[in-house]
Amino acid sequence: MTDCSACVVRNRAICASLDATEILVLGKMGRKQKVRQGQTLLWEGDGAPVVANVLTGVLKLVVSTADGREQIVGVVFPSDFIGRPFGKESPYTVTAMTDAEVCIFNRNNFDEFASSSEKVASFLLEMSERLSGQGCDAEVAEGGFELPFGRQQIADILGLTIETTSRQLTKMRADGVVDLPSRREIVINDRAAMLDMAG
């Protein structure tokens, strides 16, 4: 994938709110694909292995009616997002109305990327409720708790890679949401922000 910072829809697309580190990660996951006029990218009812950002061109979203006709339910333009994250099949057929170019992502990888912050935040909130002040070492900071396991085990519990888990923890620390005084100690500084992350 080319450098996302040079992307023509970078400031308008779904990735506009991502920080530089997240953009680098997303950029490695995506690839540009040209779609010819009339070519179908996704079929209604089929498995949806990909999601995509439209870079150039126009595509239509079509569903079949009961009598077999096609009904256009949407038109997507540059910076629009195609596909349904966390959905296993496509609710519509996506066909190019003009020659187009899309930035395409494997849906499973995109789902993991999109949900990783939410999963880690939810996990830390749950652990804080269970572990804060319950037999923890007296040296643990106020508002903090010590996890009884390491990051690899957290990743295994959440179904994430250790790299994704560590990256999310590091980002939360950089944003001031948490402190990480040691490998297992967590201090939540901004519970409201953590709740927002957890959805």
N, C-alpha and C positions, 0 to 999 in steps of 0.2 A: 504494500500500500504506500502511496506517496505521502508526503508530509501533510498532515491534516491542517496545519496552520495556513497552507496555501489554498485550501479548499474554497471553491467559489460560493458555497452556501454555509460556510463554517459558523457565521454569526447569526444565522436564521434557523438552522436545522436543529434537530433534537439534541445534538451534542453541544449546542451553544452555551449551556450552563456548566459544562465540565471544566475542571481545572487542567493545567498543563500535563500533569502526570496521567490523569484519566484519558486525556486526548491521545497521549502516546500509546497507552494500552489499547484503546479502541482502534487506533490507526493500524496497529499490528494485526488486529482481528479482521479488518475489512479489506475488500479489494474492489477496484473499479471494474465495472462490466458494461459494455455497450449493448444496447437493445435496439434492434431494427424495428422500424415501423411495422406494425402488425404482429410482431413477435410476442408470445405470451411468457410472462415471467413466473406467474403462479396460477394454478387451476383451482376453481371453487371445489371445496370438499376434499381435495387431495392433501396429503401431508404438507406442512409448511416448513421446509427445512431452512428457509432464509427469511430475513427481514432486510429492508434497504432504505437508504436515503436517496431521494431523487436529486441528481446533480444538474442535469440538463434534460430538456424535452418534456413531453406531456404523456401521461399514461391514464388509462381508464380502469375503473373498478366495476366489474359486471357480475350480476347474479342471474341465474336462469329462473324464469317464471314457470308456473305449473304447466302452462301450455307449450313450454319449450322455447319460448322467445328469450332474447337477452334484454336485460334492463340495466342501463348504466346507473349506478348508485353513487358514483363519485368520480371526480377527475383530480389527478394529483400533478402538481407542478414542482419546479425546483425548490428544494428545502423541505418538501413534504416527506413524510415517513410512510413506507409501505410495509404491510404485514402486521401481525398481531403477536407481540412478545407474550410468552407464556401460553400461547395457543398452539395446539398440536396440528390443526388443519386450517386451511385458508377459507374464510367465509365468502370469498369472492375470487373471480378470475381477474388477473392484472395483465393488461395488454397495452403495448406501446401504441399511442396514437400518432406519434412522430418518432423519428430517430431519437434515442435518449441514451443517457449514461446514468448509472446508479452506483452508489457505494453499497456493496452487499455484504451482509454478515451471516455467518452460520447462526441460526436461531438459538440453538442450545448455548453456544458461547455468549451470545448477546444476552440471553436470559440470565446466565450466571453473572455477567458483568453488571446488569441492571439490578439484580437482587442482592448482590454481595454486601453492599452497605447496609441494606435493610436487615439482612440476616444477622450480620455481626452486631448491629445496634440492638436488635431485639434480644439477642443472646446475652449481651452485656447487661441490659436492663433486667432481664430475668435473673441473671446471676447476682446482680447487686441486691435484689430483693431477698434472695435466698441466703446469701453469704454475709451481707453487711452486719457486723456486730455479733455474729454467731460463732463464737469460739475462734475468731480471728486473732492473729498475733497482735499484741498491744501496740507494736510499732507501726502497724498499718495506719496510713493517714486517715483523718476524718473524712467520711464520705467514700472511703476506699474499701476494697476487699481483695482477698488473695484467691486466685483461681486454684483449684486442686489439680490442674493439669496444664500442659503446655499448648503452644499454638498449633502444633500438628494435630493434637487431639481435638482442639476447637474446630479446625478445618474439617476433620473427619465427621464430627457431630453435625456440622452445618452443610456438608456435602460440597465444600469449596476446596480449592487448592490452598496449600500453606502460603504460597506467594500472594494469592488474592486476600487471604485473611490478614497477613502481615501488612500488606499495602493499605487495607482499610483501617487497621489500627494506627498505622503511621500517619495516615491522612487525618484521622480524628484527633490525634495528638497535635499535628501541625495546625489544625483549625481551632485548637484550644478546648475541644469538647471533652477530652480526657487527658490525664497524665498517666504515664507508664513508668513508675519509679523502678520497677524491676521486671523480669521476664513474666512473672505471674501476677504482679500487683496492678490493679486498675483503680484509678480515682476518677469518678465522673464529675467534671467541673460544670457542665451545662446540661442538666437533665432535660430541659425543654428542647434543646437542639437534638439531643439523642432520641427523644420521642418523635420528633419530626423525621429523623432518619429512618426510624423503625416503621414509619408509615402509620 
